[in-house]
Every structure is written in structure tokens, then in C-alpha cells.
Amino acid sequence: MSLLKKNKLVFIVVALLAIGVGYGYQYIFMSPKKVVEITPEFTTDANEFNNLIDENLPSWIGKVVQITGKATQVTQDGILLNGSIYCQFENSQDIQSITKNQNIVIKGKLVGFDELLMETKLNQCIIIQ
């Protein structure tokens, strides 16, 4: 093998390796999708959703859901739907437009269940209606 062919081979291997490292870096450090961009995996009312996740909560963690319910409590940090689903918002200004006992539709990501307060927790919530 001549010196010129060895140099071409080395150049091609180094170029492919650099491209692979670049794509790998981009994939690992890309920002996660926002809830606004994700289609909800389940759409229902708050009472039905609570019954559904009681059966198998771990399978719902991290999934985006759209829930209809009544705002039973409104705080600076979030709202409580039907007394059992706590929703934290991306934008705190969204909370200011909500009043107590108002029926609303919210889309958010399920993060877990608080056993102390007996509440299902959603974060990155946005108001649909």
C-alpha cells in the first residue's frame, strides 16, 4: 500500500469518527421537548384519571396527559384540580387567569404521587381552555 492510499484511509477514518462524535454530542445534549410540542397520550377528566393511575402509576410517570377538571384551589405556584391533582405551571402568569371553581383543561407531564398530601403531581402544565 502506498503512502498516499494510507493517508486517504486515515483521513476517511478520522473524518467519520469526527462526524460520529459530533452527532453523538448533539444527541446527548439536546434539550428535551416541551409539553406544548407533545401530543397528550391520554385525554380525560380528573376523576377518571385518578381511578386509572391508581391501578398502575409507574407506567404513567413521564407521560403527557390532558385533563379536564375544576380548580378547587389556586396558589402562586400552581392549582389543585378536583382536590386531588396538583398542577405546576411553566409560566406563573397562566395561574393568574384561573379562578377558584373554574372548569379548565390542562395539559402536563405526570411526575408522581405525593403520599403525604394524597395528590397526583403534574408539572410543565399549560392551559388548553
Backbone as XML, in Angstrom:
<?xml version="1.0"?>
<chain id="A" units="angstrom">
  <residue number="1" name="MET">
    <atom name="N" x="0.855" y="-1.167" z="0.000"/>
    <atom name="CA" x="0.000" y="0.000" z="0.000"/>
    <atom name="C" x="0.900" y="1.227" z="0.000"/>
  </residue>
  <residue number="2" name="SER">
    <atom name="N" x="0.585" y="2.127" z="-0.880"/>
    <atom name="CA" x="1.430" y="3.315" z="-0.971"/>
    <atom name="C" x="1.087" y="4.305" z="0.136"/>
  </residue>
  <residue number="3" name="LEU">
    <atom name="N" x="1.947" y="5.262" z="0.327"/>
    <atom name="CA" x="1.772" y="6.276" z="1.367"/>
    <atom name="C" x="0.521" y="7.108" z="1.120"/>
  </residue>
  <residue number="4" name="LEU">
    <atom name="N" x="0.210" y="7.382" z="-0.147"/>
    <atom name="CA" x="-0.959" y="8.187" z="-0.492"/>
    <atom name="C" x="-2.250" y="7.458" z="-0.113"/>
  </residue>
  <residue number="5" name="LYS">
    <atom name="N" x="-2.320" y="6.150" z="-0.360"/>
    <atom name="CA" x="-3.509" y="5.370" z="-0.007"/>
    <atom name="C" x="-3.670" y="5.272" z="1.505"/>
  </residue>
  <residue number="6" name="LYS">
    <atom name="N" x="-2.567" y="5.147" z="2.249"/>
    <atom name="CA" x="-2.632" y="5.100" z="3.710"/>
    <atom name="C" x="-3.156" y="6.419" z="4.265"/>
  </residue>
  <residue number="7" name="ASN">
    <atom name="N" x="-2.707" y="7.537" z="3.697"/>
    <atom name="CA" x="-3.162" y="8.851" z="4.153"/>
    <atom name="C" x="-4.650" y="9.045" z="3.879"/>
  </residue>
  <residue number="8" name="LYS">
    <atom name="N" x="-5.137" y="8.579" z="2.716"/>
    <atom name="CA" x="-6.559" y="8.682" z="2.402"/>
    <atom name="C" x="-7.377" y="7.863" z="3.394"/>
  </residue>
  <residue number="9" name="LEU">
    <atom name="N" x="-6.920" y="6.660" z="3.679"/>
    <atom name="CA" x="-7.620" y="5.791" z="4.609"/>
    <atom name="C" x="-7.670" y="6.411" z="6.013"/>
  </residue>
  <residue number="10" name="VAL">
    <atom name="N" x="-6.559" y="6.941" z="6.474"/>
    <atom name="CA" x="-6.503" y="7.599" z="7.775"/>
    <atom name="C" x="-7.420" y="8.817" z="7.792"/>
  </residue>
  <residue number="11" name="PHE">
    <atom name="N" x="-7.413" y="9.595" z="6.735"/>
    <atom name="CA" x="-8.262" y="10.785" z="6.654"/>
    <atom name="C" x="-9.742" y="10.396" z="6.709"/>
  </residue>
  <residue number="12" name="ILE">
    <atom name="N" x="-10.134" y="9.359" z="5.980"/>
    <atom name="CA" x="-11.530" y="8.916" z="5.964"/>
    <atom name="C" x="-11.949" y="8.417" z="7.350"/>
  </residue>
  <residue number="13" name="VAL">
    <atom name="N" x="-11.116" y="7.638" z="8.002"/>
    <atom name="CA" x="-11.432" y="7.129" z="9.337"/>
    <atom name="C" x="-11.573" y="8.277" z="10.330"/>
  </residue>
  <residue number="14" name="VAL">
    <atom name="N" x="-10.663" y="9.237" z="10.297"/>
    <atom name="CA" x="-10.721" y="10.381" z="11.209"/>
    <atom name="C" x="-11.957" y="11.226" z="10.921"/>
  </residue>
  <residue number="15" name="ALA">
    <atom name="N" x="-12.302" y="11.431" z="9.647"/>
    <atom name="CA" x="-13.483" y="12.218" z="9.291"/>
    <atom name="C" x="-14.754" y="11.535" z="9.781"/>
  </residue>
  <residue number="16" name="LEU">
    <atom name="N" x="-14.885" y="10.231" z="9.566"/>
    <atom name="CA" x="-16.065" y="9.501" z="10.037"/>
    <atom name="C" x="-16.155" y="9.512" z="11.560"/>
  </residue>
  <residue number="17" name="LEU">
    <atom name="N" x="-15.055" y="9.382" z="12.227"/>
    <atom name="CA" x="-15.032" y="9.436" z="13.685"/>
    <atom name="C" x="-15.462" y="10.814" z="14.191"/>
  </residue>
  <residue number="18" name="ALA">
    <atom name="N" x="-14.998" y="11.867" z="13.549"/>
    <atom name="CA" x="-15.366" y="13.233" z="13.944"/>
    <atom name="C" x="-16.864" y="13.469" z="13.736"/>
  </residue>
  <residue number="19" name="ILE">
    <atom name="N" x="-17.394" y="12.977" z="12.631"/>
    <atom name="CA" x="-18.831" y="13.139" z="12.370"/>
    <atom name="C" x="-19.637" y="12.372" z="13.422"/>
  </residue>
  <residue number="20" name="GLY">
    <atom name="N" x="-19.213" y="11.151" z="13.738"/>
    <atom name="CA" x="-19.901" y="10.357" z="14.754"/>
    <atom name="C" x="-19.885" y="11.015" z="16.118"/>
  </residue>
  <residue number="21" name="VAL">
    <atom name="N" x="-18.752" y="11.558" z="16.502"/>
    <atom name="CA" x="-18.645" y="12.253" z="17.792"/>
    <atom name="C" x="-19.534" y="13.496" z="17.798"/>
  </residue>
  <residue number="22" name="GLY">
    <atom name="N" x="-19.578" y="14.216" z="16.680"/>
    <atom name="CA" x="-20.424" y="15.414" z="16.594"/>
    <atom name="C" x="-21.894" y="15.088" z="16.767"/>
  </residue>
  <residue number="23" name="TYR">
    <atom name="N" x="-22.380" y="14.066" z="16.050"/>
    <atom name="CA" x="-23.781" y="13.665" z="16.184"/>
    <atom name="C" x="-24.074" y="13.109" z="17.578"/>
  </residue>
  <residue number="24" name="GLY">
    <atom name="N" x="-23.159" y="12.361" z="18.140"/>
    <atom name="CA" x="-23.345" y="11.833" z="19.490"/>
    <atom name="C" x="-23.460" y="12.939" z="20.520"/>
  </residue>
  <residue number="25" name="TYR">
    <atom name="N" x="-22.602" y="13.925" z="20.425"/>
    <atom name="CA" x="-22.633" y="15.063" z="21.336"/>
    <atom name="C" x="-23.962" y="15.807" z="21.209"/>
  </residue>
  <residue number="26" name="GLN">
    <atom name="N" x="-24.403" y="16.018" z="19.962"/>
    <atom name="CA" x="-25.652" y="16.735" z="19.716"/>
    <atom name="C" x="-26.837" y="15.964" z="20.283"/>
  </residue>
  <residue number="27" name="TYR">
    <atom name="N" x="-26.834" y="14.644" z="20.126"/>
    <atom name="CA" x="-27.933" y="13.819" z="20.633"/>
    <atom name="C" x="-27.972" y="13.821" z="22.155"/>
  </residue>
  <residue number="28" name="ILE">
    <atom name="N" x="-26.844" y="13.678" z="22.785"/>
    <atom name="CA" x="-26.789" y="13.598" z="24.243"/>
    <atom name="C" x="-27.194" y="14.915" z="24.895"/>
  </residue>
  <residue number="29" name="PHE">
    <atom name="N" x="-26.786" y="16.028" z="24.321"/>
    <atom name="CA" x="-27.015" y="17.317" z="24.961"/>
    <atom name="C" x="-28.155" y="18.121" z="24.356"/>
  </residue>
  <residue number="30" name="MET">
    <atom name="N" x="-29.039" y="17.486" z="23.567"/>
    <atom name="CA" x="-30.175" y="18.231" z="23.036"/>
    <atom name="C" x="-31.188" y="18.480" z="24.144"/>
  </residue>
  <residue number="31" name="SER">
    <atom name="N" x="-31.902" y="19.581" z="24.038"/>
    <atom name="CA" x="-32.869" y="19.926" z="25.075"/>
    <atom name="C" x="-34.113" y="19.060" z="24.921"/>
  </residue>
  <residue number="32" name="PRO">
    <atom name="N" x="-34.757" y="18.739" z="26.042"/>
    <atom name="CA" x="-35.965" y="17.904" z="25.968"/>
    <atom name="C" x="-37.117" y="18.682" z="25.344"/>
  </residue>
  <residue number="33" name="LYS">
    <atom name="N" x="-38.073" y="17.963" z="24.785"/>
    <atom name="CA" x="-39.237" y="18.595" z="24.182"/>
    <atom name="C" x="-40.098" y="19.224" z="25.273"/>
  </residue>
  <residue number="34" name="LYS">
    <atom name="N" x="-40.706" y="20.328" z="24.944"/>
    <atom name="CA" x="-41.641" y="20.992" z="25.850"/>
    <atom name="C" x="-43.001" y="20.312" z="25.743"/>
  </residue>
  <residue number="35" name="VAL">
    <atom name="N" x="-43.797" y="20.421" z="26.785"/>
    <atom name="CA" x="-45.125" y="19.821" z="26.816"/>
    <atom name="C" x="-45.997" y="20.380" z="25.695"/>
  </residue>
  <residue number="36" name="VAL">
    <atom name="N" x="-45.794" y="21.639" z="25.344"/>
    <atom name="CA" x="-46.572" y="22.276" z="24.279"/>
    <atom name="C" x="-46.406" y="21.514" z="22.969"/>
  </residue>
  <residue number="37" name="GLU">
    <atom name="N" x="-45.215" y="20.979" z="22.730"/>
    <atom name="CA" x="-44.900" y="20.308" z="21.469"/>
    <atom name="C" x="-45.357" y="18.850" z="21.435"/>
  </residue>
  <residue number="38" name="ILE">
    <atom name="N" x="-45.710" y="18.273" z="22.572"/>
    <atom name="CA" x="-46.015" y="16.846" z="22.659"/>
    <atom name="C" x="-47.528" y="16.626" z="22.635"/>
  </residue>
  <residue number="39" name="THR">
    <atom name="N" x="-47.965" y="15.658" z="21.842"/>
    <atom name="CA" x="-49.371" y="15.270" z="21.812"/>
    <atom name="C" x="-49.667" y="14.451" z="23.068"/>
  </residue>
  <residue number="40" name="PRO">
    <atom name="N" x="-50.756" y="14.788" z="23.786"/>
    <atom name="CA" x="-51.058" y="14.037" z="25.013"/>
    <atom name="C" x="-51.353" y="12.573" z="24.710"/>
  </residue>
  <residue number="41" name="GLU">
    <atom name="N" x="-50.874" y="11.693" z="25.584"/>
    <atom name="CA" x="-51.091" y="10.260" z="25.414"/>
    <atom name="C" x="-52.463" y="9.832" z="25.933"/>
  </residue>
  <residue number="42" name="PHE">
    <atom name="N" x="-53.077" y="10.687" z="26.740"/>
    <atom name="CA" x="-54.386" y="10.355" z="27.290"/>
    <atom name="C" x="-55.151" y="11.636" z="27.570"/>
  </residue>
  <residue number="43" name="THR">
    <atom name="N" x="-56.420" y="11.656" z="27.235"/>
    <atom name="CA" x="-57.278" y="12.816" z="27.472"/>
    <atom name="C" x="-58.520" y="12.344" z="28.209"/>
  </residue>
  <residue number="44" name="THR">
    <atom name="N" x="-58.782" y="12.951" z="29.370"/>
    <atom name="CA" x="-59.929" y="12.532" z="30.181"/>
    <atom name="C" x="-60.251" y="13.595" z="31.229"/>
  </residue>
  <residue number="45" name="ASP">
    <atom name="N" x="-61.210" y="13.296" z="32.095"/>
    <atom name="CA" x="-61.490" y="14.198" z="33.207"/>
    <atom name="C" x="-60.698" y="13.743" z="34.434"/>
  </residue>
  <residue number="46" name="ALA">
    <atom name="N" x="-60.615" y="14.613" z="35.420"/>
    <atom name="CA" x="-59.739" y="14.394" z="36.573"/>
    <atom name="C" x="-60.125" y="13.156" z="37.380"/>
  </residue>
  <residue number="47" name="ASN">
    <atom name="N" x="-61.409" y="12.920" z="37.593"/>
    <atom name="CA" x="-61.830" y="11.770" z="38.400"/>
    <atom name="C" x="-61.485" y="10.447" z="37.722"/>
  </residue>
  <residue number="48" name="GLU">
    <atom name="N" x="-61.736" y="10.365" z="36.431"/>
    <atom name="CA" x="-61.417" y="9.141" z="35.696"/>
    <atom name="C" x="-59.906" y="8.897" z="35.663"/>
  </residue>
  <residue number="49" name="PHE">
    <atom name="N" x="-59.142" y="9.986" z="35.537"/>
    <atom name="CA" x="-57.683" y="9.856" z="35.512"/>
    <atom name="C" x="-57.156" y="9.320" z="36.839"/>
  </residue>
  <residue number="50" name="ASN">
    <atom name="N" x="-57.686" y="9.811" z="37.949"/>
    <atom name="CA" x="-57.260" y="9.305" z="39.265"/>
    <atom name="C" x="-57.541" y="7.821" z="39.405"/>
  </residue>
  <residue number="51" name="ASN">
    <atom name="N" x="-58.702" y="7.376" z="38.953"/>
    <atom name="CA" x="-59.027" y="5.948" z="39.019"/>
    <atom name="C" x="-58.080" y="5.129" z="38.145"/>
  </residue>
  <residue number="52" name="LEU">
    <atom name="N" x="-57.718" y="5.674" z="36.997"/>
    <atom name="CA" x="-56.853" y="4.967" z="36.058"/>
    <atom name="C" x="-55.437" y="4.807" z="36.594"/>
  </residue>
  <residue number="53" name="ILE">
    <atom name="N" x="-54.880" y="5.875" z="37.172"/>
    <atom name="CA" x="-53.496" y="5.778" z="37.649"/>
    <atom name="C" x="-53.380" y="5.031" z="38.971"/>
  </residue>
  <residue number="54" name="ASP">
    <atom name="N" x="-54.481" y="4.893" z="39.698"/>
    <atom name="CA" x="-54.449" y="4.087" z="40.923"/>
    <atom name="C" x="-54.061" y="2.649" z="40.615"/>
  </residue>
  <residue number="55" name="GLU">
    <atom name="N" x="-54.463" y="2.165" z="39.425"/>
    <atom name="CA" x="-54.187" y="0.783" z="39.042"/>
    <atom name="C" x="-52.714" y="0.548" z="38.725"/>
  </residue>
  <residue number="56" name="ASN">
    <atom name="N" x="-52.065" y="1.518" z="38.047"/>
    <atom name="CA" x="-50.685" y="1.299" z="37.609"/>
    <atom name="C" x="-49.951" y="2.630" z="37.440"/>
  </residue>
  <residue number="57" name="LEU">
    <atom name="N" x="-49.627" y="3.283" z="38.532"/>
    <atom name="CA" x="-48.965" y="4.590" z="38.497"/>
    <atom name="C" x="-47.607" y="4.574" z="37.796"/>
  </residue>
  <residue number="58" name="PRO">
    <atom name="N" x="-46.716" y="3.617" z="38.055"/>
    <atom name="CA" x="-45.385" y="3.678" z="37.437"/>
    <atom name="C" x="-45.401" y="3.731" z="35.906"/>
  </residue>
  <residue number="59" name="SER">
    <atom name="N" x="-46.405" y="3.147" z="35.283"/>
    <atom name="CA" x="-46.449" y="3.174" z="33.819"/>
    <atom name="C" x="-46.834" y="4.547" z="33.279"/>
  </residue>
  <residue number="60" name="TRP">
    <atom name="N" x="-47.383" y="5.409" z="34.116"/>
    <atom name="CA" x="-47.806" y="6.746" z="33.679"/>
    <atom name="C" x="-46.751" y="7.825" z="33.929"/>
  </residue>
  <residue number="61" name="ILE">
    <atom name="N" x="-45.746" y="7.557" z="34.742"/>
    <atom name="CA" x="-44.733" y="8.562" z="35.076"/>
    <atom name="C" x="-44.030" y="9.033" z="33.804"/>
  </residue>
  <residue number="62" name="GLY">
    <atom name="N" x="-43.954" y="10.352" z="33.640"/>
    <atom name="CA" x="-43.269" y="10.950" z="32.498"/>
    <atom name="C" x="-44.132" y="11.118" z="31.266"/>
  </residue>
  <residue number="63" name="LYS">
    <atom name="N" x="-45.377" y="10.671" z="31.309"/>
    <atom name="CA" x="-46.260" y="10.788" z="30.145"/>
    <atom name="C" x="-47.043" y="12.085" z="30.202"/>
  </residue>
  <residue number="64" name="VAL">
    <atom name="N" x="-47.332" y="12.621" z="29.027"/>
    <atom name="CA" x="-48.093" y="13.862" z="28.913"/>
    <atom name="C" x="-49.578" y="13.517" z="28.815"/>
  </residue>
  <residue number="65" name="VAL">
    <atom name="N" x="-50.380" y="14.159" z="29.660"/>
    <atom name="CA" x="-51.817" y="13.912" z="29.697"/>
    <atom name="C" x="-52.568" y="15.237" z="29.619"/>
  </residue>
  <residue number="66" name="GLN">
    <atom name="N" x="-53.802" y="15.160" z="29.143"/>
    <atom name="CA" x="-54.673" y="16.334" z="29.093"/>
    <atom name="C" x="-55.882" y="16.029" z="29.966"/>
  </residue>
  <residue number="67" name="ILE">
    <atom name="N" x="-56.110" y="16.878" z="30.963"/>
    <atom name="CA" x="-57.124" y="16.605" z="31.983"/>
    <atom name="C" x="-58.098" y="17.775" z="32.096"/>
  </residue>
  <residue number="68" name="THR">
    <atom name="N" x="-59.375" y="17.436" z="32.202"/>
    <atom name="CA" x="-60.435" y="18.414" z="32.422"/>
    <atom name="C" x="-60.861" y="18.316" z="33.879"/>
  </residue>
  <residue number="69" name="GLY">
    <atom name="N" x="-61.001" y="19.460" z="34.532"/>
    <atom name="CA" x="-61.427" y="19.439" z="35.931"/>
    <atom name="C" x="-61.752" y="20.818" z="36.452"/>
  </residue>
  <residue number="70" name="LYS">
    <atom name="N" x="-62.098" y="20.856" z="37.735"/>
    <atom name="CA" x="-62.448" y="22.103" z="38.410"/>
    <atom name="C" x="-61.294" y="22.526" z="39.304"/>
  </residue>
  <residue number="71" name="ALA">
    <atom name="N" x="-60.901" y="23.782" z="39.204"/>
    <atom name="CA" x="-59.827" y="24.321" z="40.041"/>
    <atom name="C" x="-60.373" y="24.517" z="41.449"/>
  </residue>
  <residue number="72" name="THR">
    <atom name="N" x="-60.019" y="23.598" z="42.356"/>
    <atom name="CA" x="-60.539" y="23.689" z="43.723"/>
    <atom name="C" x="-59.671" y="24.557" z="44.615"/>
  </residue>
  <residue number="73" name="GLN">
    <atom name="N" x="-58.415" y="24.762" z="44.227"/>
    <atom name="CA" x="-57.515" y="25.619" z="44.990"/>
    <atom name="C" x="-56.529" y="26.264" z="44.020"/>
  </residue>
  <residue number="74" name="VAL">
    <atom name="N" x="-56.306" y="27.562" z="44.193"/>
    <atom name="CA" x="-55.360" y="28.289" z="43.344"/>
    <atom name="C" x="-54.319" y="28.942" z="44.243"/>
  </residue>
  <residue number="75" name="THR">
    <atom name="N" x="-53.028" y="28.629" z="44.001"/>
    <atom name="CA" x="-51.937" y="29.224" z="44.768"/>
    <atom name="C" x="-50.987" y="29.932" z="43.801"/>
  </residue>
  <residue number="76" name="GLN">
    <atom name="N" x="-49.936" y="30.526" z="44.341"/>
    <atom name="CA" x="-48.949" y="31.199" z="43.498"/>
    <atom name="C" x="-48.169" y="30.206" z="42.641"/>
  </residue>
  <residue number="77" name="ASP">
    <atom name="N" x="-47.983" y="28.996" z="43.145"/>
    <atom name="CA" x="-47.158" y="28.013" z="42.460"/>
    <atom name="C" x="-47.931" y="27.105" z="41.515"/>
  </residue>
  <residue number="78" name="GLY">
    <atom name="N" x="-49.223" y="26.929" z="41.725"/>
    <atom name="CA" x="-49.993" y="26.026" z="40.889"/>
    <atom name="C" x="-51.440" y="25.972" z="41.311"/>
  </residue>
  <residue number="79" name="ILE">
    <atom name="N" x="-52.151" y="24.985" z="40.764"/>
    <atom name="CA" x="-53.560" y="24.814" z="41.108"/>
    <atom name="C" x="-53.814" y="23.353" z="41.479"/>
  </residue>
  <residue number="80" name="LEU">
    <atom name="N" x="-54.923" y="23.143" z="42.141"/>
    <atom name="CA" x="-55.363" y="21.811" z="42.521"/>
    <atom name="C" x="-56.650" y="21.524" z="41.754"/>
  </residue>
  <residue number="81" name="LEU">
    <atom name="N" x="-56.632" y="20.473" z="40.937"/>
    <atom name="CA" x="-57.815" y="20.076" z="40.169"/>
    <atom name="C" x="-58.594" y="19.037" z="40.947"/>
  </residue>
  <residue number="82" name="ASN">
    <atom name="N" x="-59.879" y="19.270" z="41.108"/>
    <atom name="CA" x="-60.788" y="18.335" z="41.782"/>
    <atom name="C" x="-60.249" y="17.850" z="43.130"/>
  </residue>
  <residue number="83" name="GLY">
    <atom name="N" x="-59.433" y="18.649" z="43.776"/>
    <atom name="CA" x="-58.920" y="18.323" z="45.104"/>
    <atom name="C" x="-57.888" y="17.218" z="45.146"/>
  </residue>
  <residue number="84" name="SER">
    <atom name="N" x="-57.436" y="16.725" z="43.977"/>
    <atom name="CA" x="-56.519" y="15.583" z="44.026"/>
    <atom name="C" x="-55.388" y="15.621" z="43.002"/>
  </residue>
  <residue number="85" name="ILE">
    <atom name="N" x="-55.386" y="16.555" z="42.079"/>
    <atom name="CA" x="-54.323" y="16.641" z="41.071"/>
    <atom name="C" x="-53.695" y="18.029" z="41.151"/>
  </residue>
  <residue number="86" name="TYR">
    <atom name="N" x="-52.426" y="18.065" z="41.571"/>
    <atom name="CA" x="-51.713" y="19.335" z="41.701"/>
    <atom name="C" x="-50.950" y="19.619" z="40.412"/>
  </residue>
  <residue number="87" name="CYS">
    <atom name="N" x="-51.144" y="20.811" z="39.853"/>
    <atom name="CA" x="-50.542" y="21.183" z="38.571"/>
    <atom name="C" x="-49.610" y="22.377" z="38.755"/>
  </residue>
  <residue number="88" name="GLN">
    <atom name="N" x="-48.336" y="22.181" z="38.433"/>
    <atom name="CA" x="-47.368" y="23.275" z="38.439"/>
    <atom name="C" x="-47.243" y="23.782" z="37.008"/>
  </residue>
  <residue number="89" name="PHE">
    <atom name="N" x="-47.166" y="25.104" z="36.854"/>
    <atom name="CA" x="-47.152" y="25.708" z="35.527"/>
    <atom name="C" x="-45.764" y="26.174" z="35.132"/>
  </residue>
  <residue number="90" name="GLU">
    <atom name="N" x="-45.501" y="26.135" z="33.826"/>
    <atom name="CA" x="-44.259" y="26.667" z="33.262"/>
    <atom name="C" x="-44.235" y="28.179" z="33.463"/>
  </residue>
  <residue number="91" name="ASN">
    <atom name="N" x="-45.375" y="28.807" z="33.191"/>
    <atom name="CA" x="-45.489" y="30.254" z="33.240"/>
    <atom name="C" x="-46.439" y="30.633" z="34.376"/>
  </residue>
  <residue number="92" name="SER">
    <atom name="N" x="-45.935" y="31.334" z="35.372"/>
    <atom name="CA" x="-46.766" y="31.681" z="36.531"/>
    <atom name="C" x="-47.888" y="32.655" z="36.170"/>
  </residue>
  <residue number="93" name="GLN">
    <atom name="N" x="-47.782" y="33.324" z="35.038"/>
    <atom name="CA" x="-48.850" y="34.237" z="34.614"/>
    <atom name="C" x="-50.107" y="33.475" z="34.217"/>
  </residue>
  <residue number="94" name="ASP">
    <atom name="N" x="-49.958" y="32.208" z="33.809"/>
    <atom name="CA" x="-51.130" y="31.394" z="33.484"/>
    <atom name="C" x="-52.023" y="31.202" z="34.706"/>
  </residue>
  <residue number="95" name="ILE">
    <atom name="N" x="-51.423" y="31.119" z="35.876"/>
    <atom name="CA" x="-52.184" y="30.882" z="37.106"/>
    <atom name="C" x="-53.078" y="32.076" z="37.430"/>
  </residue>
  <residue number="96" name="GLN">
    <atom name="N" x="-52.629" y="33.269" z="37.093"/>
    <atom name="CA" x="-53.394" y="34.472" z="37.412"/>
    <atom name="C" x="-54.733" y="34.524" z="36.674"/>
  </residue>
  <residue number="97" name="SER">
    <atom name="N" x="-54.826" y="33.829" z="35.538"/>
    <atom name="CA" x="-56.073" y="33.851" z="34.773"/>
    <atom name="C" x="-57.088" y="32.823" z="35.289"/>
  </residue>
  <residue number="98" name="ILE">
    <atom name="N" x="-56.695" y="32.004" z="36.253"/>
    <atom name="CA" x="-57.569" y="30.947" z="36.776"/>
    <atom name="C" x="-58.221" y="31.411" z="38.073"/>
  </residue>
  <residue number="99" name="THR">
    <atom name="N" x="-59.513" y="31.156" z="38.192"/>
    <atom name="CA" x="-60.225" y="31.467" z="39.430"/>
    <atom name="C" x="-60.702" y="30.171" z="40.073"/>
  </residue>
  <residue number="100" name="LYS">
    <atom name="N" x="-60.960" y="30.230" z="41.360"/>
    <atom name="CA" x="-61.432" y="29.058" z="42.097"/>
    <atom name="C" x="-62.787" y="28.620" z="41.532"/>
  </residue>
  <residue number="101" name="ASN">
    <atom name="N" x="-63.000" y="27.306" z="41.459"/>
    <atom name="CA" x="-64.225" y="26.670" z="40.954"/>
    <atom name="C" x="-64.435" y="26.850" z="39.442"/>
  </residue>
  <residue number="102" name="GLN">
    <atom name="N" x="-63.396" y="27.227" z="38.738"/>
    <atom name="CA" x="-63.465" y="27.368" z="37.285"/>
    <atom name="C" x="-63.148" y="26.020" z="36.637"/>
  </residue>
  <residue number="103" name="ASN">
    <atom name="N" x="-63.926" y="25.643" z="35.646"/>
    <atom name="CA" x="-63.634" y="24.422" z="34.886"/>
    <atom name="C" x="-62.576" y="24.742" z="33.843"/>
  </residue>
  <residue number="104" name="ILE">
    <atom name="N" x="-61.517" y="23.941" z="33.814"/>
    <atom name="CA" x="-60.417" y="24.188" z="32.882"/>
    <atom name="C" x="-59.899" y="22.873" z="32.308"/>
  </residue>
  <residue number="105" name="VAL">
    <atom name="N" x="-59.174" y="22.993" z="31.198"/>
    <atom name="CA" x="-58.498" y="21.860" z="30.573"/>
    <atom name="C" x="-57.007" y="22.153" z="30.633"/>
  </residue>
  <residue number="106" name="ILE">
    <atom name="N" x="-56.246" y="21.203" z="31.190"/>
    <atom name="CA" x="-54.813" y="21.389" z="31.392"/>
    <atom name="C" x="-54.052" y="20.237" z="30.752"/>
  </residue>
  <residue number="107" name="LYS">
    <atom name="N" x="-52.908" y="20.563" z="30.155"/>
    <atom name="CA" x="-52.011" y="19.534" z="29.635"/>
    <atom name="C" x="-50.713" y="19.623" z="30.415"/>
  </residue>
  <residue number="108" name="GLY">
    <atom name="N" x="-50.225" y="18.478" z="30.891"/>
    <atom name="CA" x="-48.998" y="18.467" z="31.679"/>
    <atom name="C" x="-48.368" y="17.089" z="31.725"/>
  </residue>
  <residue number="109" name="LYS">
    <atom name="N" x="-47.184" y="17.034" z="32.309"/>
    <atom name="CA" x="-46.428" y="15.784" z="32.413"/>
    <atom name="C" x="-46.567" y="15.228" z="33.827"/>
  </residue>
  <residue number="110" name="LEU">
    <atom name="N" x="-46.964" y="13.963" z="33.930"/>
    <atom name="CA" x="-47.132" y="13.315" z="35.222"/>
    <atom name="C" x="-45.774" y="13.016" z="35.837"/>
  </residue>
  <residue number="111" name="VAL">
    <atom name="N" x="-45.533" y="13.506" z="37.049"/>
    <atom name="CA" x="-44.246" y="13.296" z="37.702"/>
    <atom name="C" x="-44.334" y="12.384" z="38.916"/>
  </residue>
  <residue number="112" name="GLY">
    <atom name="N" x="-45.548" y="12.105" z="39.392"/>
    <atom name="CA" x="-45.633" y="11.195" z="40.524"/>
    <atom name="C" x="-46.843" y="11.425" z="41.393"/>
  </residue>
  <residue number="113" name="PHE">
    <atom name="N" x="-46.788" y="10.793" z="42.555"/>
    <atom name="CA" x="-47.872" y="10.870" z="43.526"/>
    <atom name="C" x="-47.292" y="11.228" z="44.877"/>
  </residue>
  <residue number="114" name="ASP">
    <atom name="N" x="-47.834" y="12.243" z="45.510"/>
    <atom name="CA" x="-47.396" y="12.670" z="46.831"/>
    <atom name="C" x="-48.254" y="11.943" z="47.871"/>
  </residue>
  <residue number="115" name="GLU">
    <atom name="N" x="-47.658" y="10.969" z="48.557"/>
    <atom name="CA" x="-48.409" y="10.169" z="49.520"/>
    <atom name="C" x="-48.778" y="10.946" z="50.770"/>
  </residue>
  <residue number="116" name="LEU">
    <atom name="N" x="-47.995" y="11.958" z="51.101"/>
    <atom name="CA" x="-48.290" y="12.764" z="52.282"/>
    <atom name="C" x="-49.555" y="13.597" z="52.066"/>
  </residue>
  <residue number="117" name="LEU">
    <atom name="N" x="-49.650" y="14.248" z="50.915"/>
    <atom name="CA" x="-50.805" y="15.092" z="50.606"/>
    <atom name="C" x="-51.883" y="14.357" z="49.827"/>
  </residue>
  <residue number="118" name="MET">
    <atom name="N" x="-51.593" y="13.117" z="49.396"/>
    <atom name="CA" x="-52.518" y="12.312" z="48.605"/>
    <atom name="C" x="-52.919" y="13.032" z="47.315"/>
  </residue>
  <residue number="119" name="GLU">
    <atom name="N" x="-51.906" y="13.554" z="46.612"/>
    <atom name="CA" x="-52.135" y="14.291" z="45.367"/>
    <atom name="C" x="-51.279" y="13.709" z="44.241"/>
  </residue>
  <residue number="120" name="THR">
    <atom name="N" x="-51.855" y="13.672" z="43.070"/>
    <atom name="CA" x="-51.117" y="13.339" z="41.862"/>
    <atom name="C" x="-50.442" y="14.624" z="41.399"/>
  </residue>
  <residue number="121" name="LYS">
    <atom name="N" x="-49.185" y="14.540" z="40.971"/>
    <atom name="CA" x="-48.426" y="15.736" z="40.612"/>
    <atom name="C" x="-48.180" y="15.807" z="39.104"/>
  </residue>
  <residue number="122" name="LEU">
    <atom name="N" x="-48.509" y="16.952" z="38.517"/>
    <atom name="CA" x="-48.201" y="17.249" z="37.120"/>
    <atom name="C" x="-47.305" y="18.478" z="37.092"/>
  </residue>
  <residue number="123" name="ASN">
    <atom name="N" x="-46.330" y="18.493" z="36.172"/>
    <atom name="CA" x="-45.535" y="19.708" z="36.014"/>
    <atom name="C" x="-45.506" y="20.103" z="34.555"/>
  </residue>
  <residue number="124" name="GLN">
    <atom name="N" x="-44.913" y="21.243" z="34.261"/>
    <atom name="CA" x="-44.853" y="21.829" z="32.921"/>
    <atom name="C" x="-46.255" y="22.010" z="32.339"/>
  </residue>
  <residue number="125" name="CYS">
    <atom name="N" x="-47.216" y="22.327" z="33.183"/>
    <atom name="CA" x="-48.603" y="22.425" z="32.742"/>
    <atom name="C" x="-48.854" y="23.682" z="31.921"/>
  </residue>
  <residue number="126" name="ILE">
    <atom name="N" x="-49.783" y="23.536" z="31.004"/>
    <atom name="CA" x="-50.272" y="24.674" z="30.221"/>
    <atom name="C" x="-51.805" y="24.595" z="30.186"/>
  </residue>
  <residue number="127" name="ILE">
    <atom name="N" x="-52.448" y="25.731" z="30.022"/>
    <atom name="CA" x="-53.896" y="25.771" z="29.946"/>
    <atom name="C" x="-54.315" y="25.591" z="28.490"/>
  </residue>
  <residue number="128" name="ILE">
    <atom name="N" x="-55.199" y="24.657" z="28.243"/>
    <atom name="CA" x="-55.727" y="24.427" z="26.906"/>
    <atom name="C" x="-56.971" y="25.291" z="26.704"/>
  </residue>
  <residue number="129" name="GLN">
    <atom name="N" x="-57.871" y="25.310" z="27.684"/>
    <atom name="CA" x="-59.075" y="26.140" z="27.607"/>
    <atom name="C" x="-59.310" y="26.816" z="28.936"/>
  </residue>
</chain>
